Amino acid sequence: MATVRRLAFGPQVCGRLDEGSAREWLVPDGCGGYAMGTAGGLRTRRYHGLLVVAGENGRHLGPASLDPILTLPSGVSVRLGTHEWADGTIAPRGHELLAGFELVDGLPRWRWRVGDVVVERELAMAHGRPAVAIVHRLLTGGPVSLALDTLCTWRDVHGERGASGPPPTVSEASGGCVVADAYRLRGPGFRRAGSWWRGVHYRAEAARGLNPQEDLWHAGRFHAELRQPGATAEVTAWASDLDSAPPPASEIIQAARSRNRAIVAAARPADDAQATLALAADATLWFLHAVGRHVAVTDDTDLAASLLPALRDVVDHHLAGTRYGIGADPADGLLRQGAPGEALTWMDARVDGVPVTARAGKPVEINALWVNGLAMVIKLAWQVRVGAAVREQRDLDHRAPPPAPTRPPWPRSPAASRPWPAASPTWSTARPATTRPCGPISCWRGRCRTPRCAPHPASCRPSAPP
């Protein structure tokens, strides 16, 4: 069965508060509600939380956070949550212990590493009802004790609630509690608490000029002993019919994963006509460009490393040739495309089967993307290699890492040889003379005949990547 593409961020993103909190995830319940947060675990908006319930009077936020606390065999307790407070303090700083965040089949997954102990959290919504499932799993190490601080509210998602008013009512129920007579939580070893956590700060609301602060009610704490790898602690929260419990959390997650895979499978091309649309000559090349620009802006070399094998595979398939005549011409390295009766670019619009602007052959806009894609993949490979060398040096000692090369070994002319880092020698045949952000022809040292540099009379040369 088809799968949802995996999206992952390593500690380079998750461990940096600004980076991790800028990447948001959302899981819907199919009836207007959702769970939402950030990759790093910091809640930055008033509507970030584990269970947002849709109703006749709008959406309301219930449980806001479930903060894990690990107690190691040595007796040391480590908090894995992350909060920002009104005075600017970040405490606890669990994001610094994140080994990674990923979306697997559309569902968020976090992994924290503390020494040899790795704990994983997965989350999903039950489809068709306001219910969230959260599973914590010990992957390595142990035994450990796991506590989960439950921070709650009950308010409009665009409002706030404070300690100046009455706290939400919390009444005990089998396996957990009922909050504000609006939603119920169930999990292992629940113990009531009852105190305000004051001055929670939402940086995204502050940036919008809105009130960025509120107080959350500490309703209680769940407890579980994870004695060996594979042991789990499952928590569910639901609204609406409080007496009708949803399935166990692990079953909800498995059902959500299966449903997401089925949706992806249903979206696959059903016939050759749909396959033609899906295999546009320029679509994959735009993806190469998007990845290159993303990494250039964010410096997310973890993402570059994870995508690089797929990006190389894209180029290899274009060199070998794909369907509908899409492939590189061995004679000049340019990309050609076209098949009788097929429209492979947006400019190939047809009236009565006749293309208005025929693009079969080697259209310039396709080859601008192709050469740009080659340069982007080469640059990403270089960045990944340099990043790995820097990390290796940091592991060897705690001194400052050696400076990266000031410039990658880009060719000095279109004909110059360019060894592909750890790649097939067939790449040497695919180097057309122009590039995109790494071209097309751009002015070098003020001498160029291109229209934008018309006053300069001398020769031009390909520009090096930024």
Salt bridges, closest charged atoms under 4 A:
ASP18 OD1 - ARG203 NH1 2.78
GLU19 OE1 - ARG23 NH1 2.98
GLU24 OE1 - ARG45 NE 2.94
GLU24 OE1 - HIS48 NE2 2.79
ASP67 OD2 - HIS83 NE2 2.54
GLU84 OE1 - ARG203 NE 2.80
GLU96 OE2 - ARG93 NE 2.79
GLU102 OE1 - ARG6 NE 2.52
GLU102 OE2 - ARG109 NH1 3.31
ASP105 OD2 - ARG257 NE 3.35
ASP105 OD2 - ARG261 NE 2.88
GLU120 OE1 - ARG109 NE 3.49
GLU120 OE1 - ARG111 NH2 2.77
GLU120 OE2 - ARG137 NH1 2.81
GLU122 OE2 - ARG109 NH2 2.90
GLU122 OE1 - ARG137 NH1 3.26
GLU122 OE2 - ARG257 NH2 2.77
ASP149 OD2 - ARG79 NH1 3.19
ASP149 OD1 - HIS218 NE2 3.03
ASP149 OD1 - ARG221 NE 2.67
GLU160 OE1 - ARG46 NH1 2.66
GLU205 OE1 - ARG46 NH2 3.86
GLU205 OE1 - ARG208 NH1 3.02
GLU214 OE2 - ARG155 NH2 2.78
ASP313 OD1 - HIS317 ND1 3.37
ASP329 OD2 - ARG336 NH1 3.58
ASP329 OD2 - LYS362 NZ 2.66
ASP332 OD2 - LYS362 NZ 2.83
GLU365 OE1 - ARG359 NH2 2.64
ASP397 OD2 - ARG399 NH2 2.51
